[in-house]
Amino acid sequence: KEYLATLRLGVETETLDTEGAVTNRCPVGHITAARLDECLKGIQGPQMQVPAAYSALKHKGRPLYYYARKGIEIAKEPRQVCISEIERSDGGGDLAGDTAEFGFRVVCSKGTYIRTLAADIGKALGCRAYLRQLRRTRSGCFSVDDSISWPELQGPDAYRRCVGSMLSVEQV
């Protein structure tokens, strides 16, 4: 799987994304581009990751977010994930202030929680973080680069375009 994400540093939320209440603030201060790149490089490879409390992972037949919304804490076992590639996608530069944002691209294994990854990056940098934006750009052989755009789907030959871009079972 491949994602493009935006991370906000300096703030932590209960859901690790924009939906949750703020639980912690820690000024970013000054983080050099080199330090941030070093941090990202340090999280590449196989690692154990604890699934997010607000996730669809099941416990006794119910998603973890069901319990989290009721204030019930469920101990989650860490799972092996692999970060194959991770790099900034925002052009680089230093970060400074009470809060700051940066974009990154990540290629990872199935089961990786990008919200948890964002929080881990914030902890590693000493200023907390949450995931502000996420877009999956690839899953297996399917990529947004090969997708049909909205304008193409609205034209008079939309059906032909859809049928013409279909993948065969062998290709998938």
N, C-alpha and C positions, 0 to 999 in steps of 0.2 A: 504494500500500500504506500501511496505517496500523498503528502499533504502540503498545503501552503497555510501557514498560520501566522497570527499576530499575537504577540505576548505583551501584556502590560506589566511593567516592573513597578514595585513600590507599594502594591496593594495585593492583598490576598482575600479571596471570597470563600464562603463555605462550600460552594459547588465547584470551585476552581475555574469558573467561567463568569460571564456577565450576568447570569441569572441569579446568583447568590448574594446574600448579604455580606458586606465587608466585615472580615473578622480580624484583620491585622493591617497596619500600615507601617512601612519602614522606608524612609527616604532612600532613593537610589544613590545619591551622592554623585560620584564620577566613576564611570566604568569605561575604560578604554576599549576601543575596537579589538585590540590584541587580546585583552583579558576575556572579552566575550567570545571571541573565536576559540580561544584556548578552552573555555568552559564547554562550548559545544563539541569540540573535538574530544574532550574527556568523557562525554557520555555516549560516544559511539561504541558499538559492539554489543555483545550479549550482557544482560543484566536482569536482576530481579526487580519487578515492579508491583507495588500494591495497587490493586484496582481502586478507582475512585469510588467513594461512598455513594455519590450520585451517579450511578451507572446502571445499565440494563442487565448486568451480570446477575444471575439468579442465586437466591438463597432460599431453600425450602419452597421452591416454586414461585417465588416473588422476586421482582427486580430489587436490587439494593436501594435504588432511589425511593422505593415504597417505605422501607424502614427508615432511611435518612430523613424523609419528610415528617415522620412521626417522632423523630428524635431518638430512635433506637439505633445504637451503634453496633454494627456487626463486624467482628474480627474477620478480616479478609486475608487469605494466604497470598504471599507474593507469588507472582508467576514469571516464568522466564520469557523475556521479550528480547528483540534485537533491533538496535538502531543501526541500520546499514549506512545511511548517509544523513548528515544534518549540516546545514549551512545557512548563513544569513541570506535573505532574499530582498533586503531593503537597501542595498547599496553600501552598507557599512557605516562607519563613523562612530565616534564616542557617544555615550549616553550620559545624561546628567540631569539633576533636579530631584524634586520629590517623587515624581513619576516619570516614566519614559516608556516608549514602545519600540519594538523592532519586529521585523518579519523574518520568518525562517521557513526553509523547505526541509522536510524530513521524509526519508524512506525507511519504513519500519516493518516489522513482522506483524502478523495477525495477533490480536489481543493487546496491542499497545494502546494505552490511553494517553492521548496527546494532552489532555487537561492535566494529567498527573505529570507528564513530562515537563509541561510549562511550569508547574509548581516546583518541580525538582530543580529546574534551571534557576528559578528565583531564589531558592534556598542556597544553591551552590554559589550564587553571586552575593548572597547575604542581604537581599532586599525584598524577598517575597515576590510572587507574581501570580497572575491568572491568565487564562486564555481568552483573548478578546474576540478573535475571529478564526475560523477554521474552514478550509475548503479541501475536500478530497479531490485530487487531480488524477489519481490512478489507483486501480484495484485489479491486480492480476494483469491480464492482457487488455483491460479496458482503460482507456485514457481520454481525458477531456479533449486532448489534441485531435482525436479521431471522431469526436462527437459532431452532431449537426447543430448549427446555430439556430436560434429562434427565428431570425428572418428567413432562413432557408426552409423552415417548417411552415412558414406562412405563405409561401409562393404557390403559384398554380401547379407547379410540378413537385410539390412536397412529397406526395406519395412515391413518385419515381425516385426521388433522392433517398427516402427512407429505405425502400426496398433495395436500392443500389448499394447502400452502405451497410447492409446487414452482413454479419459474419456467419460463416457456415459452422456447423457443429465441429468439423475438423479444425477450423481455425481457433475456435474457443478451446 
